[in-house]
Amino acid sequence: MSRVHDALRRAEQGTPEPEQAAPEGPLPPPAPAVAEIIPVNGGGGQSKGRLAVQPAIRLNLNPVMLAEVPVVPFQPAPESHLLDLNNSHETPAEEFRTLRTRMNHLQTVQPLHTVVVSSPSPAEGKTFTAVNLALAESHLAESSILLGDFDLRRPIMHNLFQVDRSPGLSDFLTGQCTFPQALRKIEGMNLYLLPAGSPVKNPLELLNTRQCKALFEELPRCFHWAIFDTPPLLFSADANLLATLADGTILVVKIGSTTFDNITRAIQSLCENNVLGIVANGARASELYSKYTYYYSKSE
């Protein structure tokens, strides 16, 4: 290795490599090959045999960009099950306010801005939870909230809000549009929507790019919270990858449907122990209304 460094030093000084006399007698056996990664400093290009360390991507996201985002009306689809958070007597809305309060408390004790919402299996309520949590945060926060559809395999968020699917996340990651062009601002709210974008053949490969990693790193510059809907943990590796990029993960399970074994497998599949909590979906209405009926009847 010292000979490699000596050769590099002479190359920088412009001195030629000293010639060595050919050894007498039989040649010794060749030494094992040694590979060395040599960072290439600016200018001069890359020399043959050197591996350049690729610089980190900087997206330069900033709040000023949000002024360029197109505004769309808030017109959820009838089947979207979006909650009316302006109605204080709606019990499911109160549950999401409670979840919002706990999330905001966690943010005061640890750096927490990007959150992945997933579930062990399909049809357990992950999209329902992600969307309504983002709505609850947008009703309270004075700063911007981002709701992103990172389920590139079966995206549905654009249908819930009745907006165009593209341009969106995939178009931004492939360089087909700018980040503000991929967003939609919901009229009258601090909520920004990032739809899935154009269909892609290999979602996992796209999510594993440096562009996607840089996006997660820079989103806190623009948004107080960034909440992402992802594919189920046990059906693809997408959510596992995204969980390693996000600050935390919320696991959604469905009462009477999700098995304890699936919950255990889902948690074990996560590469990092960043599970913020488990949301139990599918509770009976009577169980929820019993918590608030007495309070509201007495207060009125």
Secondary structure, DSSP 8 states (H G I E B T S, - for coil): -HHHHHHHHHHHHT---------SSS---------------SSS---TT-------------GGGGGGS-EE-----GGG----TT-TT-HHHHHHHHHHHHHHHHHHHS---EEEEE-SSSSSSHHHHHHHHHHHHHHH-SS-EEEEE---SS--HHHHHT--S-SSHHHHHTTSS-HHHH-EEETTSSEEEE---S--S-HHHHHTSHHHHHHHHHGGGT-SEEEEE---TTT-SHHHHHHHHSSEEEEEEETTTS-HHHHHHHHHH-SS--EEEEEEE---HHHHHHHHHHHHHHH-
